[in-house]
Amino acid sequence: MNAPYKRYCKTLSLRDDAKLIEDYKKVHAPGAVWPEITQGMRQVGIIDMEIYLLGTRLFMIMDTVAGFDHDQAMALLATQPRQSEWEAYVSRFQQTSAEATADEKWQLMERIFKLEK
């Protein structure tokens, strides 16, 4: 049986600065993310996304359409309107460069356990 979606989990580190972390949370508050960014995500096949924070470590859960090709979609996402501008904007919070794409910043995690049904 095919799953109706694919799930990817990713991680990224923020700069160790309490003020920057609070600002990063504000940038990602409901309605704060630029509409071009969320629209671009949907256009490449991302159905849902959640980001969690522990200290300086971010954890992302990204659910996508069933036929999602991660590498192809991330390359396409990088070309979407305002995406490179957004990546440069949020890079001030992240342990990364302003030129890095979302795919270069967010590292895919390996699932090592799943509770069986």
QUIMO-V252977 format. One record per pair of residues at least 24 apart in sequence whose ideal C-beta (glycine too) atoms are under 8 Angstrom apart, sorted by the first residue. I is the first residue (numbers start at 1). J is the second residue. Records with the same first field share a line. If there is no record, write none. Layout:
BEGIN
I=J + J
END
This chain:
BEGIN
2=66
3=66
4=66
5=47 + 63 + 64 + 65 + 66
6=63 + 64 + 65 + 66 + 68
7=61 + 62 + 63 + 64
8=60 + 61 + 62 + 64 + 70 + 108
9=59 + 60 + 61 + 62 + 108 + 109 + 111
10=59 + 60 + 62 + 106 + 107 + 108 + 109
11=57 + 58 + 59 + 60 + 106 + 107 + 109
12=57 + 58 + 60 + 94 + 95 + 96 + 105 + 106 + 107
13=56 + 57 + 58 + 94 + 95
14=53 + 56 + 57 + 58 + 93 + 94 + 95
15=56 + 92 + 93 + 94 + 95
16=56
20=92 + 93
21=53 + 56 + 93
23=93
24=90 + 93
25=53
27=89 + 90 + 93
34=82 + 86
36=80 + 81 + 82 + 83 + 86
37=80 + 82 + 83 + 86
39=80 + 81
40=77 + 80 + 81 + 82 + 83
41=77
43=76 + 80
44=73 + 74 + 76 + 77 + 80
45=73
46=73
56=95
59=109
60=106
70=108
71=103
74=101 + 102 + 103
75=103
77=102 + 103
78=102 + 103
END
